[in-house]
Amino acid sequence: MVDITRLFWKKAYTADNFELGEIHSADLDPKTWQVSSLFVALTDEAATAFGFKHPFLGKVIVCLPVSTVKVIADTALLNQTLDELRSIRQCKP
């Protein structure tokens, strides 16, 4: 078993080794008690790559389904490239 807070603040990288940002929080499905999505605070470079304007304060946060995660160890490695992530639909928080 893994403490959910150990996921937070880990850097997230795409399959093509692009630093996406840091895991900010997670969404838990109360029926199954499983993590269903991760909220990632994008780096400035990632926010620009996705077409977001960088806010004056804070970060752009996106919601990614856990199906986009390949493995989580010292960092989170996603199973999709930056281009592939642009075409998926964000999960609904």
SVG drawing of the C-alpha trace seen along z (x, -y; Angstrom):
<svg xmlns="http://www.w3.org/2000/svg" viewBox="-20 -39 33 41">
<polyline fill="none" stroke="black" stroke-width="0.4" points="0.0,0.0 1.2,-3.5 0.4,-6.7 -1.3,-9.0 0.6,-12.0 3.8,-10.4 2.5,-11.1 2.3,-14.8 5.1,-17.1 6.7,-14.4 7.8,-15.7 5.8,-14.4 7.5,-13.6 5.9,-12.7 7.0,-9.6 9.3,-11.8 11.0,-13.1 9.4,-16.5 8.9,-17.9 5.2,-18.5 5.2,-19.7 4.5,-18.4 1.7,-16.3 -0.4,-18.7 -3.2,-16.4 -5.4,-13.4 -9.0,-12.6 -10.3,-9.5 -13.4,-7.6 -15.4,-7.1 -17.1,-4.0 -14.0,-2.0 -11.5,-3.9 -9.1,-4.1 -7.3,-7.2 -9.0,-8.1 -7.1,-11.2 -4.1,-13.3 -3.9,-17.1 -0.6,-18.4 0.7,-21.9 2.3,-22.7 5.7,-24.2 5.7,-27.5 7.1,-25.7 4.4,-23.1 1.7,-25.6 2.9,-27.5 3.1,-24.2 -0.6,-23.5 -1.6,-27.1 -2.4,-28.3 -1.5,-31.8 0.6,-31.8 -1.3,-33.3 0.3,-36.2 0.2,-34.2 0.2,-30.4 0.3,-27.7 -2.0,-26.2 -3.3,-22.9 -4.6,-20.2 -6.4,-17.0 -5.1,-13.8 -6.7,-10.4 -4.5,-7.8 -4.6,-5.8 -2.0,-8.3 0.5,-7.2 3.0,-4.5 4.9,-4.3 5.5,-6.4 8.8,-6.0 11.0,-9.0 9.2,-10.7 5.9,-10.1 6.5,-8.9 3.5,-9.2 2.8,-6.7 2.0,-9.5 4.1,-12.1 3.4,-15.9 1.7,-15.8 -0.5,-12.9 -1.5,-14.7 -2.6,-17.7 -5.3,-15.6 -6.7,-13.8 -9.7,-15.2 -9.0,-16.5 -10.8,-14.6 -13.6,-16.3 -12.8,-17.2"/>
</svg>
